[in-house]
Amino acid sequence: MKLYVCSTYYHALIACVKQLVDRQEADILITGYIPEGAALARRIEESGLFRRTVYIGGVEEYVFSNAIDHALFYHRKSAAAIEKSFPAGFRFEDYDEVNIFHDGTWMAHYMKDRRLPYRIVEDGLDSYKILTTGPFAHMLPQKGLKALIKRLFHIGYLYFGEDGLVREIEVNDLDGVELPRERLVEVPRKPLFDALRPEDKQLLLDVFGRPEVPPVQGKTALVLTQPFVEDGLMDTEEEQLAVYRDIVRALRARGYAVMLKPHPRDAADYSGMGVVVLDRTIPAEMFRLAGVSFDCVTAIASTALFDVPAREWFRWQDGEMRRAQQNAL
């Protein structure tokens, strides 16, 4: 029996696609990291795709009292605190395979606390090729005396298999992945989507929503945002908005009618930019399933860039548009 642990819309989408293609008995856990996650869990449950759909809106995280408590008792007490959020009858130990998409979430911590094995499924399309420049660079394998002590005494958390708990790490494409190769396994996402039947695509549209894109005159450009403030990469919302204003101006100068699709966790208010703001909760991958395309798609760091059908793709780097090659980060 498989379990998929999801903390973003993309995670849930990939879990659903895998389930549609594999047709195996499996459960799915939707966590409170996902905005409006309870509603998503209800739609997944109504689809009948999984044997059981579990929703956990939040956990009671244990806060250690001193250094000794942290070093000696933290993991046991943390596991006990997180277990209080589990619904009746739910146990990770009941699954033969637990798939986790993000190794730094509550449930990944719980697996580490309890020393339970699991698999990691790549967090986004080719997202492990840009780990060093993203908000989760701190999760990469560390060197030095401090890192050695952490490994020896299980202090804090180690990621991507350094703690010996990860059976394998599934990635879309092995080339350029910024992780040690010994646990990596390549499972390309494109063949999974290509294997979907028309009725499978309709089920996904029912669960995740159909993008509503109003008709416009002329060339269309879509901007995919990132939650830079939420991820700690920018200090203020205004700083983030200023960057996207520059992008919008550059696209308009090229003659595009601009639409903007916020990341689901991006809480910035883009309503004052004079652009069409699309539903942030619908995964960018749904444009393809809905048969929606654009003349141009632009992003700064979003790995969903090439999942949106377009004539050309651009990355915004150093204050200018740079053409990006499909399937190349």
C-alpha positions in Angstrom: 0.0 0.0 0.0 1.3 3.4 -1.0 0.9 6.8 0.6 1.5 10.2 -1.0 2.2 13.1 1.4 1.5 16.4 -0.4 2.3 19.9 0.8 1.6 21.8 -2.5 -0.9 21.7 -5.3 1.8 20.4 -7.6 2.5 17.5 -5.2 -1.1 16.6 -5.2 -1.3 16.8 -9.0 1.7 14.5 -9.5 0.3 12.0 -6.9 -3.1 12.0 -8.8 -1.3 11.5 -12.2 0.7 8.7 -10.8 -2.4 7.1 -9.4 -4.3 7.4 -12.7 -1.4 5.8 -14.6 -0.4 3.1 -12.1 -4.0 2.2 -11.0 -2.7 0.8 -7.7 -4.4 0.9 -4.3 -3.0 4.0 -2.5 -3.9 6.7 0.0 -3.1 10.4 -0.1 -2.4 12.9 2.7 -3.1 16.6 2.1 -1.5 18.9 4.6 -2.3 22.4 5.8 0.7 23.8 3.8 -1.7 23.9 0.8 -3.9 27.1 0.7 -7.5 25.9 0.8 -6.2 22.4 1.2 -9.3 21.1 3.0 -11.4 21.9 -0.1 -8.8 20.2 -2.3 -8.9 17.1 -0.1 -12.7 17.0 -0.4 -12.5 17.1 -4.2 -9.9 14.4 -4.3 -12.0 12.2 -2.0 -15.0 12.7 -4.2 -13.1 11.6 -7.2 -12.7 8.2 -5.8 -9.1 8.1 -7.0 -7.6 7.0 -3.7 -8.7 4.4 -1.2 -8.5 7.1 1.5 -7.9 10.8 1.5 -6.6 12.3 4.7 -6.4 16.0 5.6 -4.2 17.3 8.4 -4.5 21.1 8.7 -1.7 21.7 11.1 0.4 20.1 13.8 1.5 21.0 17.3 5.2 21.4 16.9 7.3 20.7 19.9 9.5 23.5 21.2 12.5 22.4 23.1 13.3 24.1 26.4 17.1 23.9 26.4 20.1 22.5 24.6 20.0 19.2 26.6 16.3 18.7 25.8 17.1 19.4 22.1 20.0 17.0 21.9 18.5 14.1 23.9 14.8 14.2 23.8 13.7 16.4 20.9 12.9 13.7 18.3 10.8 11.6 20.7 8.8 14.6 22.0 8.4 16.0 18.5 7.0 12.8 17.2 4.5 12.6 20.1 3.4 16.2 19.5 2.8 15.7 15.7 0.9 12.4 16.3 -1.8 14.4 18.2 -2.9 15.8 14.8 -3.4 12.3 13.2 -7.0 11.3 12.5 -8.2 8.0 14.1 -6.6 4.9 12.7 -4.0 6.7 10.6 -0.4 5.3 11.0 2.6 5.7 8.7 3.7 2.3 9.7 0.7 0.7 7.9 2.2 1.6 4.5 4.7 -0.3 2.5 5.8 2.8 0.6 5.6 6.4 1.8 6.2 9.1 -0.8 7.1 12.6 0.4 7.6 15.5 -2.0 9.4 17.9 0.4 12.0 16.6 2.9 11.6 19.6 5.3 7.9 19.4 6.1 6.1 18.4 9.2 5.5 14.8 8.0 9.1 14.4 6.8 10.2 15.5 10.2 7.9 13.0 11.8 9.4 10.2 9.7 12.8 11.3 10.8 11.7 11.5 14.4 10.4 8.0 14.3 13.3 6.7 12.1 10.8 5.4 9.5 12.0 4.8 5.9 10.4 6.7 2.9 10.9 7.9 -0.7 11.3 11.4 -1.9 9.6 12.5 -5.1 11.1 15.7 -6.7 9.4 18.8 -5.3 8.8 20.4 -8.8 9.7 19.9 -12.4 13.6 19.7 -12.4 13.6 21.6 -9.1 16.6 19.7 -7.8 18.7 21.2 -10.5 18.5 24.7 -8.9 18.7 23.8 -5.2 21.8 25.8 -4.6 20.2 29.1 -5.7 16.7 28.5 -4.1 15.2 28.9 -0.6 16.1 25.3 0.4 19.8 25.4 -0.2 20.3 24.8 3.5 19.0 21.3 3.0 21.9 20.2 0.8 24.5 17.9 2.3 26.8 19.9 4.6 30.4 19.3 5.5 32.5 20.2 8.5 32.7 19.3 12.2 29.2 20.7 13.0 27.6 18.6 10.3 29.5 15.5 11.5 28.3 15.9 15.1 24.7 16.3 13.8 24.9 13.1 11.9 26.5 11.1 14.7 24.1 12.2 17.4 21.0 12.7 15.3 20.7 16.4 16.4 18.2 18.4 14.4 17.4 17.1 10.9 19.4 15.9 7.9 17.9 15.9 4.4 18.0 14.0 1.1 19.1 10.7 2.7 22.0 11.9 4.8 20.1 10.3 7.8 19.9 6.9 6.2 16.1 6.9 6.0 15.5 7.7 2.4 15.2 4.6 0.2 15.4 6.5 -3.1 14.9 10.0 -4.6 12.8 10.2 -7.7 13.6 12.9 -10.2 12.4 13.9 -13.6 15.8 14.0 -15.2 19.1 12.9 -13.8 21.2 15.4 -15.8 22.3 18.3 -13.6 20.7 17.3 -10.4 22.5 18.9 -7.4 22.4 15.8 -5.2 24.6 12.7 -4.7 23.7 10.1 -7.3 23.6 6.9 -5.2 19.9 7.2 -4.3 18.6 8.9 -7.4 16.1 7.2 -9.8 14.8 8.8 -13.0 11.1 8.8 -13.6 10.3 11.4 -16.3 7.1 13.3 -15.8 6.2 13.8 -19.5 5.4 10.1 -20.2 3.1 10.1 -17.2 1.1 13.0 -18.6 1.2 11.5 -22.1 -0.4 8.3 -20.8 -3.5 10.1 -19.5 -6.7 9.2 -21.2 -9.3 11.9 -22.0 -11.4 10.8 -19.0 -8.3 11.1 -16.8 -7.7 14.6 -17.9 -11.3 15.5 -17.2 -11.0 14.1 -13.7 -7.9 16.2 -13.0 -9.7 19.3 -14.3 -12.6 18.6 -12.0 -10.3 18.2 -9.0 -7.9 21.0 -9.6 -10.0 23.4 -11.7 -10.0 24.7 -15.3 -8.1 27.9 -15.8 -10.4 30.7 -16.9 -8.4 32.9 -19.3 -10.3 35.8 -20.8 -9.9 36.6 -24.5 -7.6 39.5 -25.4 -6.4 41.2 -28.5 -3.0 40.5 -29.8 -0.1 38.5 -28.4 -0.5 37.1 -24.8 2.1 36.7 -22.2 1.8 34.8 -18.9 3.9 35.7 -15.9 4.4 33.0 -13.2 5.3 34.4 -9.8 7.2 32.9 -6.9 6.5 33.5 -3.1 9.8 35.3 -2.5 8.6 37.0 0.7 7.1 33.8 2.1 10.3 31.9 1.3 12.5 34.6 2.9 14.2 35.6 -0.3 12.8 39.1 -0.2 12.0 41.3 2.8 8.8 43.1 1.8 5.9 42.6 -0.5 6.7 46.0 -2.1 10.1 44.7 -3.1 8.5 41.7 -4.7 5.9 43.8 -6.5 8.6 46.1 -7.9 10.3 43.2 -9.6 7.1 42.0 -11.2 6.2 45.5 -12.3 9.5 45.6 -14.2 8.6 42.3 -15.9 5.2 43.5 -16.8 6.6 46.8 -18.3 9.2 44.8 -20.3 6.5 42.5 -21.7 4.2 45.4 -22.6 7.1 47.1 -24.4 7.4 44.0 -26.6 3.7 44.3 -27.4 2.2 41.6 -25.2 -1.1 41.7 -23.3 0.0 40.4 -19.9 -1.6 38.0 -17.6 -0.2 37.0 -14.2 -0.6 33.6 -12.4 0.5 33.9 -8.7 2.1 30.9 -7.0 -0.4 29.3 -4.7 1.6 30.4 -1.6 2.2 33.9 -3.0 0.1 36.3 -0.9 1.2 39.5 -2.7 -1.6 41.8 -4.1 -1.1 42.2 -7.8 -4.5 43.9 -8.4 -2.9 47.3 -8.9 -0.7 46.3 -11.8 -3.4 46.6 -14.5 -3.0 43.0 -15.6 -5.3 40.0 -15.6 -4.6 38.1 -12.4 -5.5 34.4 -12.7 -6.6 32.0 -10.0 -3.5 31.2 -7.8 -4.8 27.9 -6.6 -5.0 26.2 -10.0 -1.7 24.5 -10.8 0.1 25.9 -13.9 0.1 22.4 -15.4 -3.6 22.7 -15.8 -3.2 25.1 -18.7 -1.9 22.2 -20.9 -4.7 19.8 -19.8 -7.3 22.5 -20.5 -5.8 23.2 -24.0 -4.8 26.8 -23.1 -1.6 28.2 -24.5 0.2 31.6 -24.6 2.6 33.4 -27.0 5.1 33.9 -24.2 5.6 32.6 -20.6 7.9 34.3 -18.3 9.2 33.5 -14.8 12.1 34.2 -12.5 12.7 30.9 -10.8 9.5 28.9 -11.3 10.2 25.4 -12.4 6.7 25.2 -13.9 7.8 27.5 -16.7 7.9 24.8 -19.4 4.7 23.1 -18.2 2.7 25.9 -19.8 2.3 25.6 -23.6 3.8 28.7 -25.4 5.6 29.8 -28.5 8.6 30.9 -26.4 9.7 31.0 -22.8 11.7 33.6 -21.0 13.5 33.9 -17.7 13.9 37.3 -16.1 17.5 37.6 -15.1 19.5 40.7 -14.1 16.7 43.0 -15.2 16.2 41.6 -18.7 14.4 38.9 -20.6 16.5 35.9 -21.5 15.1 33.3 -23.8 15.0 29.9 -22.1 15.2 26.5 -23.9 12.4 24.1 -23.2 13.4 21.3 -20.8 16.6 23.2 -19.8 17.0 25.1 -16.6 
